[in-house]
Amino acid sequence: MSWRDTLLPASFRGVALEVEEVGAAGGRRGTDYVYPGADGVYASDAGAAAEQVRLSAYLIGADYPARREQLVEALNKEGPGVLVHPYRGAMLVQVRSWDLVERTAEGGLAQFRLTFTRTGLPSAPSLTLDSVDTLGAAASAVDSDAAEAYALALTNHATLPVALASQVTSQAIEQVARVQGAFEALGPSQFRDAVQAKQLLQALFALSATAISAPGDFAAALAAALAEISPSEALTFAASNQTRPTLPFVATTPQEQLTNEELAAVAAVTQRATLTGIARSLALTDLVSRDEADDLRDRFAALVAAEIALSTDDVVASLQQLLQVVVSDLRERGARLARLVDYTAPPATIPALVLAWDLYADPSREAQIRDINSTPDALQITGTIRVLEA
């Protein structure tokens, strides 16, 4: 796979961009002090400077005037927004400046130079986020908007012929079957409560046949089921489901066009419910290391950014808010945790209990060492393993 294959579709606040050049600038804040008769300077360090992100972008095509106005509106909107950077993924930014150039000799093209500052929620030491309440509220907003958009897409479902309507129902059942397959592939340790997870999956499967008549119930049941899976496993499932399925028709009739729209809506509501389920799972998960928080944050941000890029409805705003809240929550929680480092045991094996005492003066952390290295039954440590910084 070449580097071009790794590029993401760029967008800002859901408005797609073609990007031809990117740049960034940063540094450290501080003051240089000079003293009479002394060589050199004393350079203070007051923390990282705000990172500036620059893009040269353009809009092209017959519909570029409408997209130009959408982008201008997005750039002028108050507050931070989500930028999907083609090389670096989703990031929360504040617009600092933009300029637009259109040339008569180059009709059908609008060129933008954009400057953003990377931002986030305040990170003062006194700030704390109640993860369950904060992430839950943001997830509920997405659930509500997604269910409304889903119901709207199905408004004219009754006008479809039986054969076409059955394709939409089959798509909903297939999506549930994929969730069921993901559940069955996991061991009990991957669930917060395996019995509860099984009950929720049974409820979801029962609702799949009524996904068209009760779209809100279907989406809520899906989100509840996914919230029971460990965040890492749920993110893996979501990554396998992030692209929309190939639509069956090159629509030549209104009924075929409507069928395509409804199939796309089923896929969209499934992925959105998956994302909100993951957000709730993240809120309830005790993170072990800063590395884990960073990994979960980056994977979640990439998935939400991909969903935003695919979305053209009113769910974009609540998805952006969900992304902001989850990224800020994981960044804050991760900052309070130690990083993982390599530890090489002596030539002879060493009991995990002894290692916990040597590293932390706390033998109760023996289980933590074994869990981090996925060796729950190994009491003896050999070779190089991963441990939390002391």
C-alpha positions as a Markdown table, in Angstrom:
| # | Residue | x | y | z |
|---|---|---|---|---|
| 1 | Met | 0.0 | 0.0 | 0.0 |
| 2 | Ser | 1.5 | 3.4 | -1.0 |
| 3 | Trp | 1.3 | 6.6 | 1.0 |
| 4 | Arg | -1.4 | 7.9 | -1.3 |
| 5 | Asp | -3.7 | 5.0 | -0.2 |
| 6 | Thr | -3.4 | 6.2 | 3.4 |
| 7 | Leu | -4.7 | 9.7 | 2.7 |
| 8 | Leu | -8.1 | 10.6 | 4.2 |
| 9 | Pro | -10.9 | 12.5 | 2.4 |
| 10 | Ala | -10.4 | 16.1 | 3.8 |
| 11 | Ser | -13.2 | 18.1 | 5.2 |
| 12 | Phe | -14.0 | 20.9 | 7.6 |
| 13 | Arg | -17.3 | 20.7 | 9.6 |
| 14 | Gly | -18.5 | 18.1 | 7.1 |
| 15 | Val | -17.7 | 20.2 | 4.0 |
| 16 | Ala | -15.5 | 18.2 | 1.7 |
| 17 | Leu | -12.2 | 19.7 | 0.4 |
| 18 | Glu | -9.6 | 18.9 | -2.2 |
| 19 | Val | -6.2 | 19.6 | -0.6 |
| 20 | Glu | -3.1 | 20.2 | -2.6 |
| 21 | Glu | -0.7 | 21.4 | 0.2 |
| 22 | Val | -0.5 | 21.3 | 3.9 |
| 23 | Gly | 1.7 | 22.8 | 6.5 |
| 24 | Ala | 2.0 | 23.3 | 10.3 |
| 25 | Ala | 4.0 | 25.4 | 12.7 |
| 26 | Gly | 4.6 | 25.1 | 16.5 |
| 27 | Gly | 7.2 | 25.6 | 19.1 |
| 28 | Arg | 7.6 | 26.4 | 22.8 |
| 29 | Arg | 6.5 | 29.6 | 24.5 |
| 30 | Gly | 8.9 | 31.5 | 26.7 |
| 31 | Thr | 11.2 | 34.5 | 27.2 |
| 32 | Asp | 15.0 | 34.8 | 26.5 |
| 33 | Tyr | 16.8 | 36.7 | 29.3 |
| 34 | Val | 20.1 | 38.4 | 28.8 |
| 35 | Tyr | 22.3 | 39.7 | 31.6 |
| 36 | Pro | 25.1 | 42.4 | 31.5 |
| 37 | Gly | 28.5 | 40.9 | 31.3 |
| 38 | Ala | 27.3 | 37.3 | 30.9 |
| 39 | Asp | 27.6 | 35.3 | 27.7 |
| 40 | Gly | 24.6 | 33.5 | 26.3 |
| 41 | Val | 21.0 | 33.7 | 27.5 |
| 42 | Tyr | 18.7 | 32.1 | 29.9 |
| 43 | Ala | 15.7 | 30.8 | 27.9 |
| 44 | Ser | 12.6 | 30.1 | 30.0 |
| 45 | Asp | 10.0 | 27.5 | 29.0 |
| 46 | Ala | 6.4 | 28.4 | 29.5 |
| 47 | Gly | 4.9 | 25.4 | 27.7 |
| 48 | Ala | 4.0 | 24.4 | 24.2 |
| 49 | Ala | 2.9 | 27.1 | 21.7 |
| 50 | Ala | -0.4 | 26.7 | 19.9 |
| 51 | Glu | 0.0 | 24.5 | 16.8 |
| 52 | Gln | -0.9 | 26.3 | 13.6 |
| 53 | Val | -2.3 | 24.1 | 10.8 |
| 54 | Arg | -2.3 | 25.5 | 7.2 |
| 55 | Leu | -4.1 | 24.0 | 4.2 |
| 56 | Ser | -4.2 | 25.1 | 0.5 |
| 57 | Ala | -7.5 | 23.7 | -0.7 |
| 58 | Tyr | -9.8 | 24.0 | -3.6 |
| 59 | Leu | -13.4 | 23.2 | -4.7 |
| 60 | Ile | -14.1 | 22.2 | -8.3 |
| 61 | Gly | -17.0 | 21.1 | -10.4 |
| 62 | Ala | -20.3 | 22.3 | -11.6 |
| 63 | Asp | -21.7 | 22.5 | -8.1 |
| 64 | Tyr | -18.6 | 24.4 | -6.7 |
| 65 | Pro | -20.5 | 27.7 | -6.0 |
| 66 | Ala | -22.9 | 26.0 | -3.6 |
| 67 | Arg | -20.1 | 24.1 | -1.9 |
| 68 | Arg | -18.1 | 27.3 | -1.7 |
| 69 | Glu | -20.9 | 29.0 | 0.2 |
| 70 | Gln | -21.2 | 26.0 | 2.5 |
| 71 | Leu | -17.4 | 26.2 | 3.3 |
| 72 | Val | -17.5 | 29.9 | 3.9 |
| 73 | Glu | -20.4 | 29.4 | 6.3 |
| 74 | Ala | -18.5 | 26.7 | 8.1 |
| 75 | Leu | -15.4 | 28.8 | 8.3 |
| 76 | Asn | -17.4 | 31.8 | 9.8 |
| 77 | Lys | -19.3 | 29.7 | 12.3 |
| 78 | Glu | -18.5 | 30.5 | 15.9 |
| 79 | Gly | -16.4 | 28.1 | 18.0 |
| 80 | Pro | -14.1 | 25.2 | 17.2 |
| 81 | Gly | -14.9 | 22.6 | 14.6 |
| 82 | Val | -13.6 | 19.2 | 13.3 |
| 83 | Leu | -11.0 | 19.3 | 10.6 |
| 84 | Val | -10.3 | 16.0 | 8.8 |
| 85 | His | -6.7 | 16.4 | 7.8 |
| 86 | Pro | -5.7 | 14.2 | 4.9 |
| 87 | Tyr | -2.4 | 13.2 | 6.5 |
| 88 | Arg | -3.1 | 13.4 | 10.2 |
| 89 | Gly | -6.7 | 12.5 | 10.7 |
| 90 | Ala | -9.4 | 14.3 | 12.7 |
| 91 | Met | -8.5 | 17.2 | 14.9 |
| 92 | Leu | -10.4 | 19.9 | 16.7 |
| 93 | Val | -9.4 | 23.3 | 15.4 |
| 94 | Gln | -10.3 | 27.0 | 15.6 |
| 95 | Val | -10.4 | 29.0 | 12.4 |
| 96 | Arg | -7.8 | 31.8 | 12.5 |
| 97 | Ser | -7.9 | 33.1 | 8.9 |
| 98 | Trp | -9.0 | 32.2 | 5.4 |
| 99 | Asp | -8.9 | 33.7 | 2.0 |
| 100 | Leu | -10.7 | 32.8 | -1.2 |
| 101 | Val | -9.5 | 33.3 | -4.8 |
| 102 | Glu | -11.5 | 32.8 | -8.0 |
| 103 | Arg | -10.2 | 33.6 | -11.4 |
| 104 | Thr | -12.2 | 34.1 | -14.6 |
| 105 | Ala | -9.5 | 32.3 | -16.6 |
| 106 | Glu | -10.0 | 29.3 | -14.3 |
| 107 | Gly | -13.8 | 29.0 | -14.2 |
| 108 | Gly | -15.3 | 26.3 | -12.0 |
| 109 | Leu | -12.6 | 26.6 | -9.4 |
| 110 | Ala | -12.5 | 28.2 | -5.9 |
| 111 | Gln | -9.1 | 28.2 | -4.2 |
| 112 | Phe | -8.8 | 28.6 | -0.4 |
| 113 | Arg | -5.9 | 29.3 | 1.9 |
| 114 | Leu | -6.9 | 28.2 | 5.4 |
| 115 | Thr | -5.2 | 28.7 | 8.8 |
| 116 | Phe | -6.4 | 26.9 | 12.0 |
| 117 | Thr | -5.2 | 26.6 | 15.5 |
| 118 | Arg | -5.4 | 23.2 | 17.1 |
| 119 | Thr | -7.6 | 23.4 | 20.2 |
| 120 | Gly | -9.7 | 21.4 | 22.7 |
| 121 | Leu | -11.5 | 21.8 | 25.9 |
| 122 | Pro | -9.7 | 23.8 | 28.6 |
| 123 | Ser | -6.9 | 21.7 | 30.2 |
| 124 | Ala | -6.3 | 23.6 | 33.4 |
| 125 | Pro | -5.4 | 21.4 | 36.3 |
| 126 | Ser | -8.7 | 22.1 | 38.0 |
| 127 | Leu | -10.8 | 20.8 | 35.1 |
| 128 | Thr | -12.4 | 17.4 | 35.6 |
| 129 | Leu | -14.9 | 15.6 | 33.3 |
| 130 | Asp | -17.4 | 13.2 | 34.6 |
| 131 | Ser | -16.9 | 10.7 | 31.8 |
| 132 | Val | -20.2 | 8.8 | 32.2 |
| 133 | Asp | -22.4 | 11.9 | 32.3 |
| 134 | Thr | -20.4 | 13.9 | 29.7 |
| 135 | Leu | -19.9 | 11.2 | 27.1 |
| 136 | Gly | -23.4 | 9.8 | 27.8 |
| 137 | Ala | -25.0 | 13.2 | 27.0 |
| 138 | Ala | -23.0 | 13.6 | 23.8 |
| 139 | Ala | -23.8 | 10.0 | 22.7 |
| 140 | Ser | -27.5 | 10.6 | 23.5 |
| 141 | Ala | -27.5 | 13.7 | 21.3 |
| 142 | Val | -26.1 | 11.6 | 18.4 |
| 143 | Asp | -28.6 | 8.8 | 19.0 |
| 144 | Ser | -31.5 | 11.3 | 18.9 |
| 145 | Asp | -30.4 | 13.0 | 15.7 |
| 146 | Ala | -29.5 | 9.7 | 14.1 |
| 147 | Ala | -32.8 | 8.1 | 14.9 |
| 148 | Glu | -34.6 | 11.2 | 13.5 |
| 149 | Ala | -32.6 | 11.2 | 10.3 |
| 150 | Tyr | -33.2 | 7.4 | 9.9 |
| 151 | Ala | -37.0 | 7.8 | 10.4 |
| 152 | Leu | -37.0 | 10.7 | 7.9 |
| 153 | Ala | -35.2 | 8.5 | 5.3 |
| 154 | Leu | -37.9 | 5.9 | 5.8 |
| 155 | Thr | -40.9 | 8.3 | 5.5 |
| 156 | Asn | -42.0 | 6.9 | 2.1 |
| 157 | His | -41.1 | 3.3 | 2.8 |
| 158 | Ala | -44.7 | 2.2 | 2.4 |
| 159 | Thr | -44.7 | 3.2 | -1.2 |
| 160 | Leu | -42.0 | 0.7 | -2.2 |
| 161 | Pro | -43.0 | -2.6 | -3.9 |
| 162 | Val | -42.7 | -5.6 | -1.7 |
| 163 | Ala | -39.5 | -6.9 | -3.4 |
| 164 | Leu | -37.7 | -3.6 | -2.9 |
| 165 | Ala | -38.9 | -3.2 | 0.7 |
| 166 | Ser | -37.7 | -6.7 | 1.6 |
| 167 | Gln | -34.2 | -5.7 | 0.5 |
| 168 | Val | -34.2 | -2.9 | 3.1 |
| 169 | Thr | -35.4 | -5.2 | 5.9 |
| 170 | Ser | -32.8 | -7.8 | 4.9 |
| 171 | Gln | -30.1 | -5.2 | 5.1 |
| 172 | Ala | -31.1 | -4.4 | 8.7 |
| 173 | Ile | -31.1 | -8.1 | 9.6 |
| 174 | Glu | -27.6 | -8.5 | 8.0 |
| 175 | Gln | -26.2 | -5.7 | 10.0 |
| 176 | Val | -27.5 | -7.3 | 13.2 |
| 177 | Ala | -26.0 | -10.6 | 12.1 |
| 178 | Arg | -22.6 | -8.9 | 11.8 |
| 179 | Val | -23.0 | -7.7 | 15.4 |
| 180 | Gln | -23.9 | -11.2 | 16.5 |
| 181 | Gly | -20.9 | -12.6 | 14.7 |
| 182 | Ala | -18.6 | -10.1 | 16.4 |
| 183 | Phe | -20.1 | -11.0 | 19.8 |
| 184 | Glu | -19.7 | -14.8 | 19.3 |
| 185 | Ala | -16.1 | -14.3 | 18.4 |
| 186 | Leu | -15.3 | -12.7 | 21.7 |
| 187 | Gly | -14.5 | -14.4 | 25.0 |
| 188 | Pro | -16.3 | -13.6 | 28.3 |
| 189 | Ser | -13.5 | -11.3 | 29.4 |
| 190 | Gln | -14.2 | -8.9 | 26.5 |
| 191 | Phe | -17.6 | -8.0 | 28.0 |
| 192 | Arg | -18.3 | -6.0 | 31.1 |
| 193 | Asp | -21.2 | -8.4 | 31.8 |
| 194 | Ala | -21.4 | -11.4 | 29.5 |
| 195 | Val | -24.9 | -12.4 | 30.6 |
| 196 | Gln | -26.2 | -8.8 | 30.1 |
| 197 | Ala | -24.5 | -8.6 | 26.7 |
| 198 | Lys | -26.2 | -11.9 | 25.6 |
| 199 | Gln | -29.6 | -10.6 | 26.7 |
| 200 | Leu | -29.1 | -7.3 | 24.9 |
| 201 | Leu | -28.0 | -9.1 | 21.7 |
| 202 | Gln | -31.2 | -11.3 | 21.8 |
| 203 | Ala | -33.3 | -8.1 | 22.2 |
| 204 | Leu | -31.5 | -6.5 | 19.2 |
| 205 | Phe | -32.0 | -9.6 | 17.0 |
| 206 | Ala | -35.7 | -9.6 | 17.9 |
| 207 | Leu | -35.9 | -5.9 | 16.8 |
| 208 | Ser | -34.1 | -6.4 | 13.5 |
| 209 | Ala | -37.2 | -7.5 | 11.8 |
| 210 | Thr | -39.0 | -4.3 | 12.9 |
| 211 | Ala | -36.0 | -2.0 | 12.1 |
| 212 | Ile | -38.2 | -0.3 | 9.5 |
| 213 | Ser | -41.3 | 0.2 | 11.7 |
| 214 | Ala | -39.4 | 1.1 | 14.9 |
| 215 | Pro | -36.2 | 2.7 | 13.8 |
| 216 | Gly | -35.6 | 4.4 | 17.1 |
| 217 | Asp | -35.9 | 1.2 | 19.1 |
| 218 | Phe | -33.5 | -0.6 | 16.7 |
| 219 | Ala | -30.8 | 2.1 | 17.0 |
| 220 | Ala | -31.1 | 2.2 | 20.8 |
| 221 | Ala | -30.8 | -1.5 | 21.1 |
| 222 | Leu | -27.8 | -1.6 | 18.9 |
| 223 | Ala | -26.0 | 1.1 | 20.9 |
| 224 | Ala | -26.8 | -0.7 | 24.2 |
| 225 | Ala | -25.4 | -3.9 | 22.9 |
| 226 | Leu | -22.2 | -2.4 | 21.6 |
| 227 | Ala | -21.7 | -0.6 | 24.9 |
| 228 | Glu | -21.2 | -3.9 | 26.6 |
| 229 | Ile | -18.1 | -4.8 | 24.5 |
| 230 | Ser | -14.6 | -3.7 | 25.5 |
| 231 | Pro | -13.8 | -0.4 | 23.7 |
| 232 | Ser | -10.9 | -2.0 | 21.7 |
| 233 | Glu | -13.0 | -4.8 | 20.4 |
| 234 | Ala | -15.9 | -2.5 | 19.6 |
| 235 | Leu | -13.6 | -0.2 | 17.7 |
| 236 | Thr | -12.3 | -3.1 | 15.6 |
| 237 | Phe | -15.9 | -4.0 | 14.7 |
| 238 | Ala | -16.7 | -0.4 | 13.8 |
| 239 | Ala | -13.6 | -0.2 | 11.6 |
| 240 | Ser | -14.8 | -3.2 | 9.6 |
| 241 | Asn | -18.2 | -1.5 | 9.2 |
| 242 | Gln | -17.2 | 2.1 | 8.4 |
| 243 | Thr | -17.8 | 2.0 | 4.7 |
| 244 | Arg | -21.2 | 2.1 | 3.2 |
| 245 | Pro | -22.3 | -1.0 | 1.4 |
| 246 | Thr | -22.5 | -0.9 | -2.4 |
| 247 | Leu | -25.9 | 0.2 | -3.4 |
| 248 | Pro | -27.8 | -2.3 | -5.7 |
| 249 | Phe | -29.2 | 0.1 | -8.2 |
| 250 | Val | -28.0 | 2.7 | -10.7 |
| 251 | Ala | -31.3 | 4.3 | -9.9 |
| 252 | Thr | -33.5 | 4.8 | -13.0 |
| 253 | Thr | -36.8 | 5.0 | -11.2 |
| 254 | Pro | -38.0 | 6.9 | -8.0 |
| 255 | Gln | -38.5 | 3.5 | -6.3 |
| 256 | Glu | -35.0 | 2.4 | -7.0 |
| 257 | Gln | -33.6 | 5.7 | -5.8 |
| 258 | Leu | -35.7 | 5.5 | -2.6 |
| 259 | Thr | -34.4 | 1.9 | -2.0 |
| 260 | Asn | -30.8 | 3.1 | -2.3 |
| 261 | Glu | -31.5 | 5.9 | 0.1 |
| 262 | Glu | -33.1 | 3.6 | 2.7 |
| 263 | Leu | -30.3 | 1.0 | 2.4 |
| 264 | Ala | -27.8 | 3.8 | 3.0 |
| 265 | Ala | -29.8 | 5.0 | 6.0 |
| 266 | Val | -29.7 | 1.5 | 7.5 |
| 267 | Ala | -25.9 | 1.4 | 7.2 |
| 268 | Ala | -25.6 | 4.9 | 8.6 |
| 269 | Val | -27.8 | 4.3 | 11.7 |
| 270 | Thr | -25.9 | 1.1 | 12.4 |
| 271 | Gln | -22.5 | 2.8 | 12.3 |
| 272 | Arg | -23.7 | 5.8 | 14.3 |
| 273 | Ala | -25.2 | 3.5 | 17.0 |
| 274 | Thr | -21.9 | 1.7 | 17.1 |
| 275 | Leu | -20.0 | 4.9 | 17.7 |
| 276 | Thr | -22.3 | 6.0 | 20.5 |
| 277 | Gly | -22.1 | 2.5 | 22.0 |
| 278 | Ile | -18.3 | 2.8 | 22.0 |
| 279 | Ala | -18.4 | 6.3 | 23.6 |
| 280 | Arg | -20.5 | 4.8 | 26.5 |
| 281 | Ser | -18.1 | 1.8 | 26.7 |
| 282 | Leu | -15.1 | 4.2 | 26.9 |
| 283 | Ala | -16.8 | 6.2 | 29.7 |
| 284 | Leu | -17.2 | 3.0 | 31.8 |
| 285 | Thr | -13.8 | 1.6 | 31.1 |
| 286 | Asp | -10.9 | 2.0 | 33.6 |
| 287 | Leu | -7.9 | 2.8 | 31.5 |
| 288 | Val | -4.6 | 1.3 | 32.5 |
| 289 | Ser | -2.0 | 3.5 | 30.7 |
| 290 | Arg | -1.6 | 6.7 | 28.8 |
| 291 | Asp | -0.7 | 4.6 | 25.8 |
| 292 | Glu | -4.1 | 2.8 | 26.0 |
| 293 | Ala | -5.9 | 6.2 | 26.2 |
| 294 | Asp | -4.0 | 7.6 | 23.2 |
| 295 | Asp | -4.6 | 4.5 | 21.1 |
| 296 | Leu | -8.4 | 4.5 | 21.9 |
| 297 | Arg | -8.6 | 8.2 | 21.3 |
| 298 | Asp | -6.9 | 8.1 | 17.9 |
| 299 | Arg | -8.9 | 5.1 | 16.7 |
| 300 | Phe | -12.2 | 6.6 | 17.8 |
| 301 | Ala | -11.4 | 9.9 | 16.2 |
| 302 | Ala | -10.6 | 8.3 | 12.9 |
| 303 | Leu | -13.9 | 6.4 | 12.8 |
| 304 | Val | -16.0 | 9.5 | 13.7 |
| 305 | Ala | -14.1 | 11.6 | 11.1 |
| 306 | Ala | -14.9 | 8.9 | 8.5 |
| 307 | Glu | -18.6 | 8.9 | 9.4 |
| 308 | Ile | -18.7 | 12.7 | 9.3 |
| 309 | Ala | -17.1 | 12.7 | 5.9 |
| 310 | Leu | -19.8 | 10.3 | 4.7 |
| 311 | Ser | -22.7 | 12.2 | 6.3 |
| 312 | Thr | -24.8 | 14.9 | 4.6 |
| 313 | Asp | -27.6 | 15.2 | 7.1 |
| 314 | Asp | -28.2 | 17.0 | 10.4 |
| 315 | Val | -26.3 | 14.4 | 12.4 |
| 316 | Val | -22.9 | 16.0 | 11.5 |
| 317 | Ala | -23.1 | 18.6 | 14.2 |
| 318 | Ser | -23.8 | 16.1 | 17.0 |
| 319 | Leu | -21.1 | 13.8 | 15.7 |
| 320 | Gln | -18.6 | 16.7 | 15.8 |
| 321 | Gln | -19.6 | 17.4 | 19.4 |
| 322 | Leu | -19.3 | 13.7 | 20.3 |
| 323 | Leu | -15.8 | 13.7 | 18.8 |
| 324 | Gln | -14.8 | 16.8 | 20.8 |
| 325 | Val | -16.0 | 15.4 | 24.1 |
| 326 | Val | -14.5 | 11.9 | 23.7 |
| 327 | Val | -11.1 | 13.3 | 22.5 |
| 328 | Ser | -11.0 | 15.7 | 25.4 |
| 329 | Asp | -12.1 | 13.1 | 28.0 |
| 330 | Leu | -9.5 | 10.6 | 26.9 |
| 331 | Arg | -6.8 | 13.2 | 26.7 |
| 332 | Glu | -7.5 | 14.3 | 30.3 |
| 333 | Arg | -7.8 | 10.8 | 31.7 |
| 334 | Gly | -4.6 | 9.7 | 29.8 |
| 335 | Ala | -2.6 | 12.6 | 31.2 |
| 336 | Arg | -3.2 | 11.2 | 34.7 |
| 337 | Leu | -1.8 | 7.8 | 33.8 |
| 338 | Ala | 1.7 | 6.4 | 33.5 |
| 339 | Arg | 3.2 | 5.3 | 30.2 |
| 340 | Leu | 4.2 | 1.8 | 29.3 |
| 341 | Val | 7.9 | 1.0 | 29.1 |
| 342 | Asp | 9.9 | -2.1 | 28.3 |
| 343 | Tyr | 11.4 | -4.1 | 31.2 |
| 344 | Thr | 13.9 | -6.9 | 30.6 |
| 345 | Ala | 13.9 | -9.5 | 33.4 |
| 346 | Pro | 17.1 | -11.0 | 34.7 |
| 347 | Pro | 18.5 | -14.1 | 33.0 |
| 348 | Ala | 16.7 | -16.2 | 35.5 |
| 349 | Thr | 12.9 | -16.1 | 35.7 |
| 350 | Ile | 11.5 | -13.8 | 38.3 |
| 351 | Pro | 8.1 | -14.2 | 40.0 |
| 352 | Ala | 5.5 | -11.5 | 39.0 |
| 353 | Leu | 4.9 | -10.9 | 42.7 |
| 354 | Val | 8.6 | -10.1 | 43.3 |
| 355 | Leu | 8.7 | -7.9 | 40.2 |
| 356 | Ala | 5.7 | -5.9 | 41.5 |
| 357 | Trp | 7.5 | -5.3 | 44.8 |
| 358 | Asp | 10.8 | -4.4 | 43.0 |
| 359 | Leu | 9.1 | -1.9 | 40.7 |
| 360 | Tyr | 6.4 | -0.4 | 42.8 |
| 361 | Ala | 6.9 | -1.6 | 46.4 |
| 362 | Asp | 3.4 | -2.9 | 46.0 |
| 363 | Pro | 2.9 | -6.7 | 45.6 |
| 364 | Ser | -0.8 | -6.2 | 44.8 |
| 365 | Arg | 0.2 | -4.9 | 41.4 |
| 366 | Glu | 1.2 | -8.4 | 40.3 |
| 367 | Ala | -2.1 | -8.9 | 38.6 |
| 368 | Gln | -1.7 | -5.6 | 36.7 |
| 369 | Ile | 1.7 | -6.8 | 35.3 |
| 370 | Arg | 0.2 | -10.1 | 34.1 |
| 371 | Asp | -2.9 | -8.3 | 32.6 |
| 372 | Ile | -0.8 | -5.8 | 30.7 |
| 373 | Asn | 1.1 | -8.7 | 29.1 |
| 374 | Ser | -1.9 | -10.9 | 28.5 |
| 375 | Thr | -0.5 | -13.7 | 30.7 |
| 376 | Pro | -3.1 | -14.0 | 33.4 |
| 377 | Asp | -1.8 | -17.4 | 34.5 |
| 378 | Ala | 1.9 | -16.8 | 34.2 |
| 379 | Leu | 3.5 | -16.3 | 37.6 |
| 380 | Gln | 7.1 | -16.3 | 36.4 |
| 381 | Ile | 8.4 | -13.4 | 34.2 |
| 382 | Thr | 11.0 | -14.0 | 31.5 |
| 383 | Gly | 12.4 | -11.9 | 28.7 |
| 384 | Thr | 11.2 | -8.4 | 27.9 |
| 385 | Ile | 7.7 | -7.3 | 29.0 |
| 386 | Arg | 5.8 | -4.1 | 29.2 |
| 387 | Val | 5.2 | -2.4 | 32.6 |
| 388 | Leu | 3.9 | 0.9 | 33.8 |
| 389 | Glu | 6.5 | 3.6 | 34.6 |
| 390 | Ala | 7.2 | 3.6 | 38.3 |
